Amino acid sequence: MSRPAPSGPGPADAPRTRPSSAGRVLYEERLTPAWWMWLLVLFAGVVVLVSLAPIDMVVAVVAAVVAAGGAGVLLVTSSRSIVVTDEHLQVGRARIERRFVGEAEAFRGDDVRRVRGPELDGRAYMNFRASVGPLVRIRITDPVDPTPYWLTSTRHPERLVEVLTGP
């Protein structure tokens, strides 16, 4: 059964439901950069331009365009996805069968700092994004996997927890 995407951030941020060869997709989210991250790309170009302008303006402009373009490409290619299907959970490059997914908890605000700081287990799989504040901690129940849990940024933590803990 397909659920409507929640209102909020743009369509690229909204969870989607679609069929897949690996099972029915129950939740999908791409952790794209926030608008303010693009200001950093612009800033990188300006810094290079200002640094090289006293030497040669043509070289400065070309280098600034290359620096900003490279920073933009890095920003886009570093975007990770969260995909939950009937059979698997995939966060970034990590993938696990749903039968090994245990309890999931959503965190916002000060709880995020606590979970990412003093309570963090160094063996956990971490998928943090600077421009995405909320987190979900997903317990891993696989007895042969030393990873106690996955900790991932998400724009829709309550929805992700609902999908992971639902029937």
C-alpha positions as CSV (number, residue, x, y, z in Angstrom):
1,M,0.0,0.0,0.0
2,S,1.4,3.4,-1.0
3,R,1.5,6.2,1.5
4,P,1.5,9.9,0.5
5,A,4.7,11.8,1.0
6,P,4.6,14.1,4.0
7,S,4.5,17.8,3.4
8,G,7.6,19.7,4.3
9,P,10.9,20.2,2.5
10,G,11.2,19.9,-1.3
11,P,10.2,16.8,-3.3
12,A,13.8,15.5,-3.4
13,D,13.7,15.2,0.4
14,A,10.3,13.4,0.6
15,P,10.1,9.7,1.2
16,R,8.9,7.8,-1.8
17,T,7.2,4.4,-2.3
18,R,7.9,2.4,-5.5
19,P,8.3,-1.2,-6.5
20,S,11.7,-2.8,-6.6
21,S,13.3,-6.1,-7.6
22,A,14.6,-6.4,-4.0
23,G,11.1,-6.1,-2.5
24,R,8.6,-3.4,-2.2
25,V,10.2,-0.1,-1.2
26,L,8.5,1.1,2.0
27,Y,10.6,4.2,2.6
28,E,13.3,6.0,0.5
29,E,15.1,9.3,1.3
30,R,18.1,10.9,-0.3
31,L,20.1,13.0,2.1
32,T,20.7,15.9,-0.2
33,P,22.6,19.0,1.0
34,A,20.6,21.8,2.5
35,W,20.5,25.1,0.6
36,W,23.0,26.7,2.9
37,M,25.7,24.1,2.0
38,W,25.6,25.6,-1.5
39,L,26.8,28.8,0.0
40,L,30.0,27.0,0.9
41,V,30.5,26.0,-2.7
42,L,30.2,29.7,-3.7
43,F,32.5,30.6,-0.9
44,A,35.2,28.2,-2.1
45,G,35.1,29.8,-5.6
46,V,35.3,33.3,-4.1
47,V,38.3,32.4,-1.9
48,V,40.2,31.0,-4.9
49,L,39.2,34.1,-7.0
50,V,40.4,36.5,-4.4
51,S,43.6,34.5,-3.7
52,L,44.7,34.4,-7.3
53,A,43.3,37.7,-8.7
54,P,46.5,39.7,-7.8
55,I,48.6,37.2,-9.8
56,D,46.4,36.9,-13.0
57,M,42.7,37.5,-13.4
58,V,42.1,35.0,-16.1
59,V,43.8,32.2,-14.1
60,A,41.9,33.3,-11.0
61,V,38.5,33.1,-12.8
62,V,39.3,29.7,-14.3
63,A,40.6,28.4,-11.0
64,A,37.5,29.7,-9.1
65,V,35.1,28.1,-11.5
66,V,37.0,24.8,-11.2
67,A,37.1,25.0,-7.4
68,A,33.4,25.8,-7.1
69,G,32.5,23.1,-9.7
70,G,34.6,20.5,-7.9
71,A,33.1,21.5,-4.5
72,G,29.6,21.2,-6.0
73,V,30.4,17.8,-7.5
74,L,31.7,16.6,-4.2
75,L,28.6,17.9,-2.4
76,V,26.2,16.1,-4.8
77,T,28.2,12.8,-4.9
78,S,28.5,12.6,-1.1
79,S,24.7,12.5,-0.8
80,R,23.6,9.2,0.7
81,S,20.2,7.3,0.5
82,I,18.2,5.5,3.1
83,V,16.0,2.7,1.6
84,V,13.8,0.4,3.5
85,T,12.2,-2.5,1.6
86,D,10.2,-5.6,2.7
87,E,13.5,-7.5,2.8
88,H,16.4,-5.0,3.4
89,L,17.5,-1.8,5.0
90,Q,20.1,0.2,3.2
91,V,21.8,3.3,4.7
92,G,24.5,4.7,2.4
93,R,26.6,1.7,1.3
94,A,25.6,-0.5,4.3
95,R,22.9,-3.0,3.7
96,I,21.3,-5.5,6.1
97,E,18.4,-7.9,6.0
98,R,15.3,-6.7,7.8
99,R,15.2,-9.8,10.1
100,F,18.3,-8.4,11.8
101,V,16.8,-4.9,12.4
102,G,15.8,-4.4,16.0
103,E,14.4,-1.4,17.8
104,A,14.6,2.0,16.2
105,E,14.6,5.3,18.1
106,A,14.2,8.9,16.7
107,F,16.3,11.8,18.2
108,R,16.0,15.5,17.8
109,G,17.6,18.6,19.4
110,D,19.7,18.1,22.4
111,D,19.2,14.4,22.3
112,V,21.1,14.3,19.0
113,R,24.2,15.8,20.7
114,R,23.9,13.2,23.5
115,V,23.6,10.3,21.2
116,R,26.4,11.4,18.8
117,G,28.6,12.3,21.7
118,P,28.9,10.7,25.2
119,E,26.6,7.8,24.4
120,L,28.2,6.9,21.1
121,D,29.6,3.4,20.7
122,G,32.7,3.4,18.5
123,R,31.6,0.2,16.9
124,A,28.4,1.7,15.5
125,Y,27.9,2.4,11.8
126,M,27.5,6.2,11.4
127,N,25.9,8.1,8.6
128,F,25.9,11.8,9.7
129,R,25.1,14.7,7.5
130,A,26.0,18.3,8.7
131,S,22.9,19.7,7.0
132,V,20.5,17.1,8.4
133,G,20.0,17.4,12.2
134,P,17.6,14.6,13.3
135,L,18.9,11.1,13.9
136,V,17.6,7.5,14.1
137,R,19.4,4.8,16.0
138,I,18.7,1.3,14.6
139,R,19.7,-1.7,16.7
140,I,21.3,-4.6,14.9
141,T,20.3,-8.0,16.2
142,D,22.6,-10.1,14.0
143,P,24.6,-12.3,16.4
144,V,27.7,-12.4,14.2
145,D,27.7,-8.7,13.5
146,P,29.9,-6.7,16.0
147,T,28.0,-3.5,15.1
148,P,25.6,-2.8,17.9
149,Y,23.5,-0.2,16.0
150,W,23.4,2.1,13.0
151,L,23.1,5.8,13.6
152,T,21.9,7.8,10.6
153,S,20.8,11.4,9.9
154,T,17.3,11.7,8.4
155,R,14.8,14.5,7.7
156,H,11.9,12.3,8.7
157,P,13.0,10.3,11.9
158,E,9.5,9.5,13.2
159,R,8.4,8.2,9.7
160,L,11.6,6.1,9.4
161,V,11.0,4.6,12.9
162,E,7.4,3.9,12.0
163,V,8.4,2.0,8.9
164,L,11.1,0.0,10.6
165,T,9.0,-1.0,13.6
166,G,5.7,-1.5,11.8
167,P,4.4,-4.9,10.7
